[in-house]
Amino acid sequence: MEINNLKNTIDNYLKEYFNEKDSYNKTIYEAASYSINIGGKRIRPLLFSLTYDIYKEDTKKVMPMAAAIEMIHTYSLIHDDLPCMDDDDLRRGKPTNHKVFGENMAVLAGDALLNEAMVLLMKQSLTLGENSLKASYEIATASGAEGMIGGQVVDILSEGKKISKEQLEYMHTKKTGELIKASVVAGGILANAPDDDLEALDKYGKKLGLAFQIKDDILDITGSCKQLGKNPHRDEELNKTNFITVYGVEKCEELCKQLTEECIEILNRLTVDASSLKELTYSLLNRQN
Amino acid sequence: MEINNLKNTIDNYLKEYFNEKDSYNKTIYEAASYSINIGGKRIRPLLFSLTYDIYKEDTKKVMPMAAAIEMIHTYSLIHDDLPCMDDDDLRRGKPTNHKVFGENMAVLAGDALLNEAMVLLMKQSLTLGENSLKASYEIATASGAEGMIGGQVVDILSEGKKISKEQLEYMHTKKTGELIKASVVAGGILANAPDDDLEALDKYGKKLGLAFQIKDDILDITGSCKQLGKNPHRDEELNKTNFITVYGVEKCEELCKQLTEECIEILNRLTVDASSLKELTYSLLNRQN
């Protein structure tokens, strides 16, 4: 499926998802829907469904898992933006969740998105069977204390401290990389990809996740608020160590290009045509936000 | 299995669970472990595993699901206690999570517990198969926006407002009742209980959940801080409507007894001997904290 078509399918699925809900507690759906439909790039669900798509044809069938992945990503942003965390006012060009709905509702909206993601993963697995459950387990593990949350913990604990290159790489591998890698691998598992391909997808996902984070750090320095939809130079303000503070912009741009080329080489060795994934990989290298 | 033995088994499982973890980000395990091992009554995992136990004999096998249920309950307490929510300093006679680890770590410890619970549910389902996945889905749905989180939302939105009896019952059915009911039903599903029994367990769980919440409201008025391990009269302070403000203490005590008797009648009609569940039901009516 063409990348833009797939993005539209994901956008529509997420838009309709919370619209259908109505109850005493509809505020929570409004808060959740606000952050999920604020215009994300949908990189993780795209990676998941494009990977599935290069092996199988019925990609619409796996939209629940694509949506679940985006819900997990979105909940992590809502909680990261809270006053007691990074204290951000702006996300994707709009006020952050707690600025609109209050801190208590933002905590609950995040909780609800994480919980709903898991409900969706289980529901899909009840229909699609064991491969879906294995893929769900991959996603759930990647988003937990040994993955995304673990990275966020190290990020918070290292604020205002000088951290080593190893700690920096650990932090980013976990905070951003794990869910990106798991999205790719889950697509492969669900599509029943051959073992050699699964191994390759794991490597690809790792390198892509790292390239993605380095690019993020570059944009935090070189991008404008308008372009990024969030305040730039936040890492500097919070006195955080990132790839730029360790390697400098030029070296980071080199690293990013090199990792992208390595990603493409891996994709070239798969048993199927991965043109769409290659296109997405290049677009992530060249993105401006 | 005898109730106290089962409680010890659950306690030990939870104690060891986070001890095994060690990594860069061990603070998150310390924070999670602090709240989970602070001495809860383990009512939900007990209800789950006792229900399983009246049908099957290999109850130790389902400890991952028992632990997952307690993790979900614990995460909800950590987030409920946050300054932006109920702002509580004391829980189970000890300082609340954010008082010890800071607000940011308390948010993340809650997230990590919810996430880890889902990982455990999926992991167990990969081993035990479809009934385990169905039971997991029951738990995950009950803890989400249509269940526990939904109740918490109505609770927060109704602070300082007069709410109707219907809203009060909705709020408590969702906030406390859903996970209690789901714990019972999940035990039955996992044990492959007959359909008639599953229906009965659903009714039992609903009534028990309501009785449990009414008893909680009574204790909030009649209990001391030492006895409860948390500050009493919190609902009054926060100007919240509860069963006491609507019905008064005497009527609430009557309601509680009546619901308990109805619970026992339902258990008497099951196809198996439910003595252990009956014992737990009475002990919940007579509890002092």
Interface residues (C-beta under 8 A of the other chain):
Chain A: K21 S23 Y24 N25 T27 I28 Y29 A32 Y75 H79 L82 C84 M85 G102 E103 N104 M105 V107 L108 G110 D111 A112 L114 N115 E116 M118 V119 L121 M122 K123 S125 L126 E130 L133 K134 S136 Y137 A140 T141 S143 G144 A145 E146 I149 G150 G151 Q152 V153 V154 I156 L157 Q167 Y170 K174
Chain B: K21 S23 Y24 N25 T27 I28 Y29 A32 Y75 H79 L82 C84 M85 G102 E103 N104 M105 V107 L108 G110 D111 A112 L114 N115 E116 M118 V119 L121 M122 K123 S125 L126 E130 L133 K134 S136 Y137 A140 T141 S143 G144 A145 E146 I149 G150 G151 Q152 V153 V154 I156 L157 Q167 Y170 K174
